[in-house]
Amino acid sequence: MNDVKIGLEIHVQLVSLKTKLFCSCSADYRGKPPNTNVCPVCMGLPGTLPVLNEKAVEEAIKVAKALSANISNVSYFFRKNYFYPDLAKNFQITQYDKAGGIPFATGGYLKLSNGRRIRIRRMQLEEDPGRIYYEVGIQEAKYSLIDYNRHGVALIEIVTEPDIREPREAREFLEKLSGILEELGIPVGGYEGAIRCDANISLREGARVEVKNITGFSAVEKALSYEITRQRNLIKRGIKVERETRHWDERRRITASLRKKEMEEDYRYFPEPDLPPLIVRKDVLERIEGIVKPIEEVIKDYVKKYGVEEVIAERIARDRRLRTLFDRSVKNRPDLARHLASLLANEIPFLMKRKEIELPSNVKGLLIVAEARRDGLSRDEILKLLEDWLHGKEVIHHKATTLKEADLEDIVKKVTKKNPKVVEDAKKNPRALNYLMGLALREAKGVIDKKKLFDLLRRSLGL
């Protein structure tokens, strides 16, 4: 899909806050009767003045730092004017103005599993519109209902560069972003519409089309897949792809035209006269920087400070539970860092997936297992100790004895005597020799010199 360009505009509700962005109404509007979670300020009645929620600024700083974005020391609020029923004031207070406004943060990126970086163009604070309900699909509805309960809830808008090349990358981006938000204490999983997405998509031969208000990560992938197919079919038939705004109809699994795409000038941005410039204080920035560190920096720290392999470090850093346990454990025993990292990245996820066990917080037991790994216990013995730890049992490590050459010779004799057919195969096939080595390792109960054992095995076969 080299001819495809996709950029996302993601709106994250700060439902973790107690109040809306510019007033004292509750940010949690779930379950409340329609149009009851409102006040004169968020409804924009004459004579009211907005007051910025400082906690919303702190949450935005956390997200910006987690995405390695550059936070503006000073940013501004603007009025984005458009007439639509979900806007009680007929304008939205936002921080974006293409004519020269400074957004809250710029730059940054999020790395996908294939190694590609999706760049962040900008981030900004803005208020959420109300919600429009249709009793049937938007195309068939004869009327609409409006609920202003969420009107004025704080939003962080995250706009990517058009770096995404296929629908599944868009889905992965949103899933990874959702994980980061949850780690920062911004719950989006259990709130309907807490993370919404507009997708801008274009093919090489066509204009940019925006698909609005897609809710759900799988829906984003479906909507983009459909839109790529639709645009390709138009191009094949010699029909020009028009610049427009479309709506994803979840029920019919299609995108439907809403309106011709507005240009930036249509919104008539102008500075919000009732709000001063937003200045991020140095003490607030330093305090949050001490709490939030981008995942890429965490990975580099693990590699540089503890000597952990990068692939292992990434597995731990991208899972909040594993990262927390590693940080707590390694603080007490930095000498066991590499053994702890290997357990957390490999054996522990394997057991949790197979046994459906929750991850405990008992650091002491995990350190005992790491010591056992350092002392050379076999993988089967390590897994048994880990199962005891995962089930909350006391972990007891009996230090393994180091096997001498005579012990290794006995192991070789035992294995070759028990498996004469494999011995014959091993004389012809190196793979069979590896199988014999595996059998020998199973027999070894203690710390062994694997190279010496392998050499003894080869010598016994005359190789």
Contacts in CASP RR format, 6 or more apart in sequence:
PFRMAT RR
TARGET T0000
AUTHOR 0000-0000-0000
METHOD contacts of the structure
MODEL  1
MNDVKIGLEIHVQLVSLKTKLFCSCSADYRGKPPNTNVCPVCMGLPGTLP
VLNEKAVEEAIKVAKALSANISNVSYFFRKNYFYPDLAKNFQITQYDKAG
GIPFATGGYLKLSNGRRIRIRRMQLEEDPGRIYYEVGIQEAKYSLIDYNR
HGVALIEIVTEPDIREPREAREFLEKLSGILEELGIPVGGYEGAIRCDAN
ISLREGARVEVKNITGFSAVEKALSYEITRQRNLIKRGIKVERETRHWDE
RRRITASLRKKEMEEDYRYFPEPDLPPLIVRKDVLERIEGIVKPIEEVIK
DYVKKYGVEEVIAERIARDRRLRTLFDRSVKNRPDLARHLASLLANEIPF
LMKRKEIELPSNVKGLLIVAEARRDGLSRDEILKLLEDWLHGKEVIHHKA
TTLKEADLEDIVKKVTKKNPKVVEDAKKNPRALNYLMGLALREAKGVIDK
KKLFDLLRRSLGL
1 165 0 8 1.000
1 166 0 8 1.000
1 228 0 8 1.000
2 165 0 8 1.000
3 203 0 8 1.000
3 204 0 8 1.000
3 205 0 8 1.000
4 165 0 8 1.000
4 166 0 8 1.000
4 201 0 8 1.000
4 202 0 8 1.000
4 203 0 8 1.000
4 228 0 8 1.000
5 162 0 8 1.000
5 164 0 8 1.000
5 165 0 8 1.000
5 201 0 8 1.000
5 202 0 8 1.000
5 203 0 8 1.000
6 162 0 8 1.000
6 164 0 8 1.000
6 165 0 8 1.000
6 166 0 8 1.000
6 167 0 8 1.000
6 169 0 8 1.000
6 170 0 8 1.000
6 199 0 8 1.000
6 200 0 8 1.000
6 201 0 8 1.000
6 224 0 8 1.000
7 159 0 8 1.000
7 160 0 8 1.000
7 161 0 8 1.000
7 162 0 8 1.000
7 163 0 8 1.000
7 164 0 8 1.000
7 170 0 8 1.000
7 199 0 8 1.000
7 200 0 8 1.000
7 201 0 8 1.000
8 158 0 8 1.000
8 159 0 8 1.000
8 160 0 8 1.000
8 164 0 8 1.000
8 170 0 8 1.000
8 173 0 8 1.000
8 174 0 8 1.000
8 197 0 8 1.000
8 198 0 8 1.000
8 199 0 8 1.000
8 200 0 8 1.000
8 220 0 8 1.000
9 157 0 8 1.000
9 158 0 8 1.000
9 159 0 8 1.000
9 160 0 8 1.000
9 197 0 8 1.000
9 198 0 8 1.000
9 199 0 8 1.000
9 200 0 8 1.000
10 157 0 8 1.000
10 158 0 8 1.000
10 159 0 8 1.000
10 160 0 8 1.000
10 174 0 8 1.000
10 177 0 8 1.000
10 195 0 8 1.000
10 196 0 8 1.000
10 197 0 8 1.000
11 128 0 8 1.000
11 155 0 8 1.000
11 156 0 8 1.000
11 157 0 8 1.000
11 195 0 8 1.000
11 196 0 8 1.000
11 197 0 8 1.000
11 198 0 8 1.000
12 63 0 8 1.000
12 155 0 8 1.000
12 156 0 8 1.000
12 157 0 8 1.000
12 158 0 8 1.000
12 181 0 8 1.000
12 186 0 8 1.000
12 188 0 8 1.000
12 194 0 8 1.000
12 195 0 8 1.000
13 27 0 8 1.000
13 128 0 8 1.000
13 150 0 8 1.000
13 153 0 8 1.000
13 154 0 8 1.000
13 155 0 8 1.000
13 188 0 8 1.000
13 191 0 8 1.000
13 193 0 8 1.000
13 194 0 8 1.000
13 195 0 8 1.000
14 21 0 8 1.000
14 27 0 8 1.000
14 56 0 8 1.000
14 59 0 8 1.000
14 153 0 8 1.000
14 154 0 8 1.000
14 155 0 8 1.000
14 156 0 8 1.000
14 186 0 8 1.000
15 27 0 8 1.000
15 28 0 8 1.000
15 153 0 8 1.000
15 186 0 8 1.000
15 187 0 8 1.000
15 188 0 8 1.000
15 191 0 8 1.000
15 194 0 8 1.000
16 27 0 8 1.000
16 59 0 8 1.000
16 185 0 8 1.000
16 186 0 8 1.000
16 187 0 8 1.000
17 27 0 8 1.000
17 53 0 8 1.000
17 55 0 8 1.000
17 56 0 8 1.000
17 59 0 8 1.000
17 154 0 8 1.000
18 26 0 8 1.000
18 27 0 8 1.000
18 55 0 8 1.000
19 25 0 8 1.000
19 26 0 8 1.000
19 27 0 8 1.000
19 53 0 8 1.000
20 26 0 8 1.000
20 27 0 8 1.000
20 42 0 8 1.000
20 53 0 8 1.000
20 127 0 8 1.000
20 152 0 8 1.000
20 153 0 8 1.000
20 154 0 8 1.000
21 50 0 8 1.000
21 52 0 8 1.000
21 53 0 8 1.000
21 56 0 8 1.000
21 93 0 8 1.000
21 125 0 8 1.000
21 126 0 8 1.000
21 127 0 8 1.000
21 152 0 8 1.000
21 153 0 8 1.000
21 154 0 8 1.000
21 155 0 8 1.000
22 41 0 8 1.000
22 42 0 8 1.000
22 50 0 8 1.000
22 51 0 8 1.000
22 52 0 8 1.000
22 53 0 8 1.000
22 93 0 8 1.000
22 127 0 8 1.000
22 152 0 8 1.000
23 39 0 8 1.000
23 41 0 8 1.000
23 42 0 8 1.000
23 50 0 8 1.000
23 51 0 8 1.000
23 152 0 8 1.000
24 39 0 8 1.000
24 41 0 8 1.000
25 37 0 8 1.000
25 38 0 8 1.000
25 39 0 8 1.000
25 41 0 8 1.000
25 42 0 8 1.000
25 152 0 8 1.000
26 37 0 8 1.000
27 153 0 8 1.000
27 154 0 8 1.000
29 37 0 8 1.000
29 149 0 8 1.000
29 150 0 8 1.000
29 153 0 8 1.000
30 191 0 8 1.000
32 149 0 8 1.000
34 145 0 8 1.000
34 147 0 8 1.000
34 148 0 8 1.000
34 149 0 8 1.000
35 146 0 8 1.000
35 147 0 8 1.000
35 148 0 8 1.000
35 149 0 8 1.000
36 149 0 8 1.000
37 148 0 8 1.000
37 149 0 8 1.000
37 150 0 8 1.000
38 148 0 8 1.000
38 149 0 8 1.000
38 151 0 8 1.000
40 47 0 8 1.000
40 48 0 8 1.000
41 48 0 8 1.000
41 49 0 8 1.000
41 50 0 8 1.000
41 51 0 8 1.000
42 88 0 8 1.000
42 127 0 8 1.000
42 148 0 8 1.000
42 151 0 8 1.000
42 152 0 8 1.000
43 88 0 8 1.000
43 89 0 8 1.000
43 148 0 8 1.000
43 151 0 8 1.000
44 88 0 8 1.000
44 89 0 8 1.000
49 274 0 8 1.000
50 93 0 8 1.000
50 272 0 8 1.000
50 274 0 8 1.000
50 275 0 8 1.000
52 275 0 8 1.000
52 278 0 8 1.000
53 154 0 8 1.000
56 125 0 8 1.000
56 154 0 8 1.000
57 125 0 8 1.000
57 278 0 8 1.000
57 280 0 8 1.000
57 284 0 8 1.000
58 284 0 8 1.000
58 288 0 8 1.000
59 154 0 8 1.000
59 156 0 8 1.000
59 184 0 8 1.000
59 186 0 8 1.000
60 104 0 8 1.000
60 105 0 8 1.000
60 123 0 8 1.000
60 125 0 8 1.000
60 156 0 8 1.000
61 71 0 8 1.000
61 280 0 8 1.000
61 284 0 8 1.000
61 285 0 8 1.000
61 288 0 8 1.000
61 292 0 8 1.000
62 184 0 8 1.000
62 186 0 8 1.000
62 288 0 8 1.000
62 291 0 8 1.000
62 292 0 8 1.000
63 123 0 8 1.000
63 156 0 8 1.000
63 158 0 8 1.000
63 180 0 8 1.000
63 181 0 8 1.000
63 184 0 8 1.000
63 186 0 8 1.000
64 70 0 8 1.000
64 71 0 8 1.000
64 104 0 8 1.000
64 105 0 8 1.000
64 123 0 8 1.000
65 71 0 8 1.000
65 288 0 8 1.000
65 289 0 8 1.000
65 292 0 8 1.000
65 293 0 8 1.000
65 294 0 8 1.000
66 180 0 8 1.000
66 183 0 8 1.000
66 184 0 8 1.000
66 292 0 8 1.000
66 293 0 8 1.000
66 294 0 8 1.000
66 295 0 8 1.000
67 108 0 8 1.000
67 109 0 8 1.000
67 110 0 8 1.000
67 120 0 8 1.000
67 123 0 8 1.000
67 158 0 8 1.000
67 180 0 8 1.000
67 294 0 8 1.000
68 107 0 8 1.000
68 108 0 8 1.000
68 109 0 8 1.000
68 294 0 8 1.000
68 296 0 8 1.000
68 297 0 8 1.000
69 105 0 8 1.000
69 106 0 8 1.000
69 107 0 8 1.000
69 108 0 8 1.000
69 120 0 8 1.000
69 123 0 8 1.000
70 105 0 8 1.000
70 106 0 8 1.000
70 107 0 8 1.000
70 108 0 8 1.000
71 104 0 8 1.000
71 105 0 8 1.000
71 280 0 8 1.000
71 285 0 8 1.000
72 102 0 8 1.000
72 103 0 8 1.000
72 104 0 8 1.000
72 105 0 8 1.000
72 106 0 8 1.000
72 280 0 8 1.000
73 279 0 8 1.000
73 280 0 8 1.000
74 102 0 8 1.000
74 277 0 8 1.000
74 278 0 8 1.000
74 279 0 8 1.000
74 280 0 8 1.000
75 95 0 8 1.000
75 101 0 8 1.000
75 102 0 8 1.000
75 103 0 8 1.000
75 104 0 8 1.000
75 124 0 8 1.000
75 277 0 8 1.000
75 278 0 8 1.000
75 280 0 8 1.000
76 95 0 8 1.000
76 97 0 8 1.000
76 101 0 8 1.000
76 102 0 8 1.000
76 271 0 8 1.000
76 272 0 8 1.000
76 277 0 8 1.000
76 278 0 8 1.000
77 93 0 8 1.000
77 94 0 8 1.000
77 95 0 8 1.000
77 271 0 8 1.000
77 272 0 8 1.000
77 275 0 8 1.000
77 278 0 8 1.000
78 93 0 8 1.000
78 94 0 8 1.000
78 95 0 8 1.000
78 96 0 8 1.000
78 97 0 8 1.000
78 101 0 8 1.000
78 269 0 8 1.000
78 270 0 8 1.000
78 271 0 8 1.000
78 272 0 8 1.000
79 91 0 8 1.000
79 92 0 8 1.000
79 93 0 8 1.000
79 269 0 8 1.000
79 270 0 8 1.000
79 271 0 8 1.000
79 272 0 8 1.000
80 91 0 8 1.000
80 92 0 8 1.000
80 93 0 8 1.000
80 94 0 8 1.000
80 96 0 8 1.000
80 267 0 8 1.000
80 269 0 8 1.000
81 90 0 8 1.000
81 91 0 8 1.000
81 267 0 8 1.000
81 268 0 8 1.000
81 269 0 8 1.000
81 270 0 8 1.000
82 90 0 8 1.000
82 91 0 8 1.000
82 92 0 8 1.000
82 262 0 8 1.000
82 266 0 8 1.000
82 267 0 8 1.000
83 90 0 8 1.000
84 129 0 8 1.000
85 132 0 8 1.000
85 144 0 8 1.000
85 146 0 8 1.000
86 129 0 8 1.000
86 130 0 8 1.000
86 131 0 8 1.000
86 132 0 8 1.000
86 146 0 8 1.000
86 148 0 8 1.000
86 151 0 8 1.000
87 129 0 8 1.000
87 130 0 8 1.000
87 151 0 8 1.000
88 130 0 8 1.000
88 148 0 8 1.000
88 151 0 8 1.000
92 126 0 8 1.000
92 127 0 8 1.000
92 129 0 8 1.000
93 126 0 8 1.000
93 127 0 8 1.000
93 272 0 8 1.000
93 275 0 8 1.000
94 124 0 8 1.000
94 125 0 8 1.000
94 126 0 8 1.000
94 127 0 8 1.000
94 157 0 8 1.000
95 101 0 8 1.000
95 102 0 8 1.000
95 103 0 8 1.000
95 104 0 8 1.000
95 124 0 8 1.000
95 125 0 8 1.000
95 126 0 8 1.000
95 278 0 8 1.000
96 103 0 8 1.000
96 122 0 8 1.000
96 124 0 8 1.000
96 126 0 8 1.000
96 157 0 8 1.000
96 269 0 8 1.000
97 269 0 8 1.000
98 264 0 8 1.000
98 269 0 8 1.000
99 264 0 8 1.000
99 269 0 8 1.000
103 122 0 8 1.000
103 123 0 8 1.000
103 124 0 8 1.000
104 122 0 8 1.000
104 123 0 8 1.000
104 124 0 8 1.000
104 125 0 8 1.000
104 278 0 8 1.000
105 120 0 8 1.000
105 122 0 8 1.000
105 123 0 8 1.000
105 124 0 8 1.000
106 120 0 8 1.000
106 121 0 8 1.000
106 122 0 8 1.000
106 123 0 8 1.000
107 119 0 8 1.000
107 120 0 8 1.000
107 121 0 8 1.000
107 122 0 8 1.000
108 119 0 8 1.000
108 120 0 8 1.000
109 117 0 8 1.000
109 118 0 8 1.000
109 119 0 8 1.000
109 120 0 8 1.000
110 117 0 8 1.000
110 118 0 8 1.000
110 120 0 8 1.000
110 173 0 8 1.000
110 176 0 8 1.000
110 177 0 8 1.000
110 180 0 8 1.000
111 117 0 8 1.000
111 118 0 8 1.000
111 295 0 8 1.000
111 296 0 8 1.000
112 118 0 8 1.000
112 169 0 8 1.000
112 172 0 8 1.000
112 173 0 8 1.000
112 176 0 8 1.000
113 172 0 8 1.000
114 169 0 8 1.000
116 163 0 8 1.000
116 169 0 8 1.000
117 163 0 8 1.000
118 160 0 8 1.000
118 161 0 8 1.000
118 163 0 8 1.000
118 164 0 8 1.000
118 169 0 8 1.000
118 173 0 8 1.000
119 160 0 8 1.000
119 161 0 8 1.000
119 163 0 8 1.000
120 158 0 8 1.000
120 159 0 8 1.000
120 160 0 8 1.000
120 161 0 8 1.000
121 159 0 8 1.000
121 160 0 8 1.000
121 161 0 8 1.000
122 159 0 8 1.000
123 156 0 8 1.000
123 157 0 8 1.000
123 158 0 8 1.000
123 159 0 8 1.000
124 156 0 8 1.000
124 157 0 8 1.000
125 154 0 8 1.000
125 155 0 8 1.000
125 156 0 8 1.000
125 157 0 8 1.000
125 278 0 8 1.000
126 155 0 8 1.000
126 157 0 8 1.000
127 151 0 8 1.000
127 152 0 8 1.000
127 153 0 8 1.000
127 154 0 8 1.000
127 155 0 8 1.000
128 150 0 8 1.000
128 151 0 8 1.000
128 152 0 8 1.000
128 153 0 8 1.000
128 154 0 8 1.000
128 155 0 8 1.000
129 150 0 8 1.000
129 151 0 8 1.000
129 152 0 8 1.000
130 146 0 8 1.000
130 147 0 8 1.000
130 148 0 8 1.000
130 149 0 8 1.000
130 150 0 8 1.000
130 151 0 8 1.000
130 152 0 8 1.000
131 146 0 8 1.000
131 147 0 8 1.000
131 149 0 8 1.000
131 150 0 8 1.000
132 144 0 8 1.000
132 145 0 8 1.000
132 146 0 8 1.000
133 144 0 8 1.000
133 145 0 8 1.000
133 146 0 8 1.000
133 147 0 8 1.000
134 141 0 8 1.000
134 144 0 8 1.000
134 145 0 8 1.000
135 141 0 8 1.000
135 145 0 8 1.000
137 249 0 8 1.000
137 251 0 8 1.000
138 247 0 8 1.000
138 249 0 8 1.000
138 256 0 8 1.000
139 249 0 8 1.000
139 256 0 8 1.000
158 177 0 8 1.000
160 173 0 8 1.000
162 200 0 8 1.000
162 202 0 8 1.000
164 170 0 8 1.000
164 173 0 8 1.000
167 220 0 8 1.000
167 221 0 8 1.000
167 222 0 8 1.000
167 224 0 8 1.000
167 225 0 8 1.000
167 228 0 8 1.000
168 221 0 8 1.000
170 199 0 8 1.000
170 220 0 8 1.000
170 221 0 8 1.000
170 224 0 8 1.000
171 217 0 8 1.000
171 218 0 8 1.000
171 220 0 8 1.000
171 221 0 8 1.000
174 195 0 8 1.000
174 197 0 8 1.000
174 216 0 8 1.000
174 217 0 8 1.000
174 220 0 8 1.000
175 217 0 8 1.000
176 318 0 8 1.000
177 195 0 8 1.000
178 188 0 8 1.000
178 189 0 8 1.000
178 195 0 8 1.000
178 217 0 8 1.000
179 320 0 8 1.000
180 295 0 8 1.000
181 187 0 8 1.000
181 188 0 8 1.000
181 195 0 8 1.000
182 188 0 8 1.000
182 189 0 8 1.000
182 320 0 8 1.000
183 320 0 8 1.000
184 292 0 8 1.000
187 194 0 8 1.000
188 194 0 8 1.000
188 195 0 8 1.000
189 195 0 8 1.000
192 215 0 8 1.000
193 215 0 8 1.000
195 216 0 8 1.000
196 213 0 8 1.000
196 214 0 8 1.000
196 215 0 8 1.000
197 213 0 8 1.000
197 214 0 8 1.000
197 215 0 8 1.000
197 216 0 8 1.000
197 220 0 8 1.000
198 210 0 8 1.000
198 211 0 8 1.000
198 212 0 8 1.000
198 213 0 8 1.000
198 214 0 8 1.000
199 210 0 8 1.000
199 211 0 8 1.000
199 214 0 8 1.000
199 220 0 8 1.000
199 223 0 8 1.000
199 224 0 8 1.000
199 227 0 8 1.000
200 208 0 8 1.000
200 209 0 8 1.000
200 210 0 8 1.000
200 211 0 8 1.000
201 208 0 8 1.000
201 209 0 8 1.000
201 210 0 8 1.000
201 211 0 8 1.000
201 224 0 8 1.000
201 227 0 8 1.000
201 228 0 8 1.000
201 231 0 8 1.000
202 208 0 8 1.000
202 209 0 8 1.000
202 231 0 8 1.000
202 241 0 8 1.000
203 228 0 8 1.000
203 231 0 8 1.000
203 232 0 8 1.000
203 235 0 8 1.000
203 241 0 8 1.000
205 235 0 8 1.000
205 241 0 8 1.000
206 231 0 8 1.000
206 235 0 8 1.000
206 240 0 8 1.000
206 241 0 8 1.000
207 240 0 8 1.000
207 241 0 8 1.000
207 242 0 8 1.000
207 243 0 8 1.000
208 243 0 8 1.000
208 261 0 8 1.000
209 227 0 8 1.000
209 231 0 8 1.000
209 241 0 8 1.000
209 242 0 8 1.000
209 243 0 8 1.000
209 244 0 8 1.000
209 245 0 8 1.000
209 246 0 8 1.000
209 261 0 8 1.000
210 244 0 8 1.000
210 245 0 8 1.000
210 246 0 8 1.000
210 261 0 8 1.000
211 223 0 8 1.000
211 224 0 8 1.000
211 227 0 8 1.000
211 245 0 8 1.000
211 246 0 8 1.000
211 247 0 8 1.000
211 248 0 8 1.000
211 255 0 8 1.000
212 245 0 8 1.000
212 246 0 8 1.000
212 247 0 8 1.000
212 248 0 8 1.000
212 258 0 8 1.000
213 247 0 8 1.000
213 248 0 8 1.000
214 220 0 8 1.000
214 223 0 8 1.000
214 248 0 8 1.000
219 248 0 8 1.000
219 250 0 8 1.000
222 248 0 8 1.000
222 253 0 8 1.000
223 248 0 8 1.000
223 255 0 8 1.000
226 253 0 8 1.000
226 254 0 8 1.000
226 255 0 8 1.000
227 246 0 8 1.000
227 255 0 8 1.000
230 255 0 8 1.000
231 241 0 8 1.000
234 240 0 8 1.000
234 241 0 8 1.000
235 241 0 8 1.000
242 260 0 8 1.000
243 260 0 8 1.000
243 261 0 8 1.000
244 257 0 8 1.000
244 258 0 8 1.000
244 259 0 8 1.000
244 260 0 8 1.000
244 261 0 8 1.000
245 257 0 8 1.000
245 258 0 8 1.000
245 259 0 8 1.000
245 260 0 8 1.000
245 261 0 8 1.000
245 262 0 8 1.000
246 255 0 8 1.000
246 256 0 8 1.000
246 257 0 8 1.000
246 258 0 8 1.000
247 255 0 8 1.000
247 256 0 8 1.000
247 257 0 8 1.000
247 258 0 8 1.000
248 254 0 8 1.000
248 255 0 8 1.000
249 255 0 8 1.000
249 256 0 8 1.000
295 317 0 8 1.000
295 318 0 8 1.000
298 313 0 8 1.000
298 317 0 8 1.000
298 323 0 8 1.000
299 310 0 8 1.000
299 313 0 8 1.000
299 314 0 8 1.000
299 317 0 8 1.000
302 308 0 8 1.000
302 313 0 8 1.000
302 316 0 8 1.000
302 317 0 8 1.000
302 326 0 8 1.000
302 341 0 8 1.000
303 309 0 8 1.000
303 310 0 8 1.000
303 313 0 8 1.000
306 330 0 8 1.000
306 334 0 8 1.000
306 337 0 8 1.000
306 338 0 8 1.000
306 341 0 8 1.000
307 337 0 8 1.000
307 338 0 8 1.000
308 316 0 8 1.000
308 337 0 8 1.000
308 338 0 8 1.000
308 341 0 8 1.000
309 341 0 8 1.000
312 341 0 8 1.000
312 342 0 8 1.000
312 345 0 8 1.000
312 346 0 8 1.000
313 341 0 8 1.000
315 322 0 8 1.000
315 344 0 8 1.000
315 345 0 8 1.000
315 349 0 8 1.000
316 322 0 8 1.000
316 323 0 8 1.000
316 326 0 8 1.000
316 341 0 8 1.000
316 344 0 8 1.000
316 345 0 8 1.000
317 323 0 8 1.000
321 359 0 8 1.000
322 344 0 8 1.000
322 345 0 8 1.000
322 348 0 8 1.000
322 349 0 8 1.000
322 359 0 8 1.000
325 344 0 8 1.000
325 359 0 8 1.000
325 361 0 8 1.000
325 363 0 8 1.000
325 366 0 8 1.000
326 340 0 8 1.000
326 341 0 8 1.000
326 344 0 8 1.000
328 361 0 8 1.000
328 363 0 8 1.000
329 336 0 8 1.000
329 340 0 8 1.000
329 363 0 8 1.000
329 366 0 8 1.000
329 367 0 8 1.000
329 370 0 8 1.000
330 336 0 8 1.000
330 337 0 8 1.000
330 340 0 8 1.000
332 363 0 8 1.000
332 367 0 8 1.000
333 340 0 8 1.000
333 367 0 8 1.000
333 370 0 8 1.000
336 367 0 8 1.000
336 370 0 8 1.000
336 371 0 8 1.000
336 374 0 8 1.000
339 370 0 8 1.000
339 371 0 8 1.000
339 373 0 8 1.000
339 374 0 8 1.000
340 366 0 8 1.000
340 367 0 8 1.000
340 370 0 8 1.000
342 373 0 8 1.000
343 366 0 8 1.000
343 369 0 8 1.000
343 370 0 8 1.000
343 373 0 8 1.000
343 382 0 8 1.000
343 386 0 8 1.000
347 379 0 8 1.000
347 382 0 8 1.000
347 383 0 8 1.000
347 386 0 8 1.000
348 359 0 8 1.000
348 386 0 8 1.000
348 390 0 8 1.000
351 357 0 8 1.000
351 383 0 8 1.000
351 386 0 8 1.000
351 387 0 8 1.000
351 390 0 8 1.000
352 358 0 8 1.000
352 359 0 8 1.000
352 390 0 8 1.000
355 387 0 8 1.000
355 390 0 8 1.000
357 390 0 8 1.000
357 391 0 8 1.000
359 390 0 8 1.000
360 389 0 8 1.000
360 390 0 8 1.000
360 392 0 8 1.000
362 389 0 8 1.000
362 392 0 8 1.000
365 389 0 8 1.000
365 395 0 8 1.000
366 389 0 8 1.000
368 385 0 8 1.000
368 389 0 8 1.000
368 395 0 8 1.000
368 396 0 8 1.000
368 397 0 8 1.000
369 382 0 8 1.000
369 385 0 8 1.000
369 386 0 8 1.000
369 389 0 8 1.000
369 395 0 8 1.000
369 397 0 8 1.000
371 397 0 8 1.000
372 381 0 8 1.000
372 382 0 8 1.000
372 385 0 8 1.000
372 397 0 8 1.000
372 400 0 8 1.000
373 382 0 8 1.000
375 397 0 8 1.000
375 399 0 8 1.000
375 400 0 8 1.000
375 447 0 8 1.000
376 400 0 8 1.000
376 446 0 8 1.000
376 447 0 8 1.000
376 448 0 8 1.000
377 385 0 8 1.000
377 397 0 8 1.000
377 400 0 8 1.000
377 446 0 8 1.000
378 441 0 8 1.000
378 442 0 8 1.000
378 444 0 8 1.000
378 445 0 8 1.000
378 446 0 8 1.000
380 442 0 8 1.000
385 395 0 8 1.000
385 397 0 8 1.000
388 394 0 8 1.000
388 395 0 8 1.000
389 395 0 8 1.000
400 445 0 8 1.000
400 446 0 8 1.000
400 447 0 8 1.000
401 446 0 8 1.000
401 447 0 8 1.000
402 446 0 8 1.000
402 447 0 8 1.000
402 448 0 8 1.000
403 411 0 8 1.000
403 444 0 8 1.000
403 446 0 8 1.000
403 447 0 8 1.000
403 448 0 8 1.000
403 449 0 8 1.000
405 452 0 8 1.000
405 456 0 8 1.000
408 444 0 8 1.000
408 448 0 8 1.000
408 449 0 8 1.000
408 452 0 8 1.000
408 453 0 8 1.000
408 456 0 8 1.000
409 456 0 8 1.000
411 440 0 8 1.000
411 443 0 8 1.000
411 444 0 8 1.000
411 453 0 8 1.000
412 440 0 8 1.000
412 453 0 8 1.000
412 456 0 8 1.000
412 457 0 8 1.000
412 460 0 8 1.000
413 460 0 8 1.000
414 443 0 8 1.000
415 436 0 8 1.000
415 439 0 8 1.000
415 440 0 8 1.000
415 443 0 8 1.000
415 457 0 8 1.000
416 423 0 8 1.000
416 436 0 8 1.000
416 457 0 8 1.000
416 460 0 8 1.000
416 461 0 8 1.000
418 439 0 8 1.000
419 436 0 8 1.000
419 439 0 8 1.000
422 432 0 8 1.000
422 435 0 8 1.000
422 436 0 8 1.000
422 439 0 8 1.000
423 436 0 8 1.000
423 461 0 8 1.000
425 432 0 8 1.000
426 432 0 8 1.000
426 433 0 8 1.000
426 435 0 8 1.000
426 436 0 8 1.000
426 461 0 8 1.000
426 463 0 8 1.000
427 461 0 8 1.000
427 462 0 8 1.000
427 463 0 8 1.000
433 457 0 8 1.000
433 458 0 8 1.000
433 461 0 8 1.000
433 463 0 8 1.000
436 457 0 8 1.000
437 453 0 8 1.000
437 454 0 8 1.000
437 457 0 8 1.000
440 453 0 8 1.000
440 457 0 8 1.000
441 448 0 8 1.000
441 450 0 8 1.000
441 453 0 8 1.000
444 453 0 8 1.000
END
